[in-house]
Amino acid sequence: MAERRTLVEGLTPAATPTEQQFMSAAKSSNGYEALRKATTDASGASLSTRIRPDFVALLKRASLERKLDGIEPNSLRDILEDAIEPWLKAHGYMN
């Protein structure tokens, strides 16, 4: 069996700075911050998860009604961010 290489050893000279930062995140003193910076951009990061079907229906309804009434936040993304932020703060993950 061939000897295994680390991800960093597998980088090619054509790797972008973002790719290099992602690969070296584990070696940094704060790997989480380096990983977060490497995997997000101005438009945000993608997250896929499963939630209860009734929550999905209610969220879609709330989003549509708020859009029709011109109330912000009205996108699923903005509604979810508003709901998640207090939890992250309450549990010490955000300042």
C-alpha positions in Angstrom: 0.0 0.0 0.0 1.3 3.5 -0.9 2.4 5.7 1.9 -0.2 8.3 2.9 0.5 12.0 2.6 -1.0 14.8 4.7 -3.3 17.3 3.1 -0.7 20.0 3.3 1.8 17.8 1.5 -0.8 17.3 -1.2 -1.1 21.0 -2.0 0.1 22.0 -5.4 1.9 25.2 -6.1 -1.3 26.4 -7.8 -3.3 26.3 -4.6 -5.1 29.5 -3.8 -4.3 31.4 -0.6 -7.8 30.4 0.7 -7.0 26.7 0.0 -3.6 27.1 1.8 -5.2 28.8 4.8 -7.8 26.0 5.0 -5.2 23.3 4.9 -3.0 24.9 7.5 -5.9 25.8 9.9 -5.2 22.8 12.1 -1.6 24.0 12.6 -2.5 27.5 13.6 -2.9 28.6 17.3 -6.6 29.2 16.6 -7.6 26.7 14.0 -11.3 27.5 14.3 -10.9 31.1 13.3 -8.6 30.2 10.4 -11.1 27.6 9.2 -14.0 30.0 9.5 -12.2 32.7 7.5 -11.2 30.2 4.8 -14.7 28.8 4.3 -16.9 31.9 4.3 -17.2 34.9 2.0 -19.3 38.1 1.9 -22.4 36.2 0.8 -22.2 33.7 3.7 -21.6 30.0 4.1 -23.9 27.2 3.1 -25.5 25.0 5.8 -27.6 22.0 5.2 -29.7 20.4 8.0 -32.9 18.6 8.6 -35.7 20.0 10.8 -39.2 19.0 11.6 -41.6 19.3 8.6 -44.0 21.5 10.6 -41.2 24.0 11.3 -40.4 24.1 7.6 -44.0 24.8 6.6 -44.3 27.5 9.4 -41.0 29.1 8.4 -42.0 29.3 4.7 -45.4 30.7 5.6 -43.9 33.3 7.9 -41.4 34.3 5.2 -44.1 34.7 2.5 -46.5 36.6 4.8 -43.7 38.9 5.9 -42.6 39.5 2.3 -46.1 40.4 1.3 -46.5 42.7 4.3 -43.1 44.3 3.7 -41.8 43.3 7.1 -38.1 42.6 7.7 -36.6 40.1 8.2 -38.5 38.2 5.7 -36.1 35.7 4.1 -35.6 32.3 5.5 -31.9 33.1 6.0 -32.5 36.3 7.9 -35.3 34.7 10.1 -33.0 31.8 11.0 -30.0 34.1 11.7 -32.2 36.2 14.0 -33.3 33.1 15.8 -29.9 31.4 16.1 -27.9 34.5 17.2 -29.4 34.8 20.7 -28.7 31.1 21.4 -25.0 31.4 20.3 -24.6 34.5 22.6 -26.4 32.8 25.5 -24.1 29.8 25.3 -20.9 31.8 25.0 -20.1 31.2 21.3 -20.5 34.9 20.4 -19.8 38.1 22.2 
